[in-house]
């Protein structure tokens, strides 16, 4: 039977409690992080990039560099606005989950 997220969290937590001084050089923790990234995070990352490109970047650049009629420009800008709202909603959820102060303290979120 495969391990669920709760069991994985308990295992990593007990490993950190027992071997906290060696955690940076641990191949076991590195393997767990790599496995989790490849099975969960990587597919989410590709989906998020696809949403950004399809709903925001393509319509935005078509308006900037394409020779489209005004009605097409309005439609493309509306699609880009929807894409921006979708992408911003991910950031708003992150702000809520992490807490506003913690969110702003992270250097990765300064440009968001």
C-alpha positions in Angstrom: 0.0 0.0 0.0 1.5 3.4 -1.0 2.2 6.0 1.6 -0.2 8.9 1.9 0.7 12.6 2.6 0.1 12.3 6.3 2.3 9.2 6.7 5.0 10.9 4.7 4.8 14.0 6.9 5.1 11.9 10.0 8.1 10.1 8.6 9.9 13.3 7.6 9.0 14.9 11.0 10.5 12.0 13.0 13.5 11.9 10.8 14.1 15.6 11.4 13.6 15.2 15.1 16.2 12.4 15.3 18.8 13.7 12.8 18.4 17.4 12.9 22.1 18.1 12.8 22.6 16.1 9.6 19.5 17.2 7.8 21.3 19.3 5.1 23.5 16.4 4.0 20.8 13.8 4.1 20.3 11.8 0.9 17.0 10.4 2.2 15.4 13.8 2.7 16.7 14.9 -0.7 15.2 11.8 -2.3 11.8 12.5 -0.7 11.9 16.1 -1.8 12.8 15.1 -5.4 10.1 12.5 -5.5 7.5 14.9 -4.2 8.6 17.6 -6.7 8.5 15.2 -9.7 5.1 13.6 -8.8 3.2 16.5 -7.5 4.8 20.0 -8.0 6.1 19.6 -11.5 2.7 18.8 -13.1 1.1 21.7 -11.1 3.9 24.0 -12.3 3.3 23.0 -16.0 -0.5 23.6 -15.6 0.1 27.1 -14.1 2.6 28.0 -16.8 0.1 26.9 -19.4 -2.7 29.0 -17.9 -0.4 32.0 -17.9 0.7 31.6 -21.5 -2.8 30.8 -22.9 -4.9 33.2 -20.9 -2.5 36.1 -20.4 0.8 36.2 -22.5 -0.6 35.2 -25.9 -3.6 37.7 -25.9 -1.5 40.4 -24.4 1.3 40.1 -27.0 -1.3 39.8 -29.8 -2.7 43.2 -28.7 0.7 44.7 -28.5 2.3 43.4 -31.7 -0.6 42.2 -33.7 -2.5 44.2 -36.3 -6.0 43.3 -35.0 -9.3 45.3 -35.3 -10.6 47.1 -32.3 -13.2 44.4 -31.4 -10.5 41.7 -31.5 -8.3 43.9 -29.3 -11.1 44.3 -26.8 -11.7 40.5 -26.7 -8.0 39.8 -26.3 -7.6 42.4 -23.5 -10.7 40.8 -21.8 -9.1 37.4 -22.0 -5.8 38.8 -20.7 -7.7 40.4 -17.8 -9.3 37.0 -16.9 -5.9 35.4 -17.1 -4.5 38.1 -14.8 -7.3 37.5 -12.3 -6.7 33.8 -12.3 -3.0 34.2 -11.7 -3.6 36.8 -9.0 -6.1 34.5 -7.2 -3.2 32.0 -6.7 -1.2 34.8 -5.0 -4.2 35.9 -2.9 -4.6 32.3 -1.7 -0.9 32.2 -0.9 -1.3 35.4 1.1 -4.2 33.9 3.0 -2.5 30.6 3.8 0.9 32.0 4.8 -0.5 35.1 6.5 0.0 38.5 5.1 3.1 39.4 7.2 4.8 36.1 6.4 4.0 36.4 2.8 5.6 39.9 2.5 8.7 38.8 4.5 9.6 36.2 1.9 12.0 37.6 -0.8 10.3 35.4 -3.4 7.1 37.3 -3.0 8.4 40.8 -3.3 7.7 41.1 -7.0 4.3 39.5 -6.7 
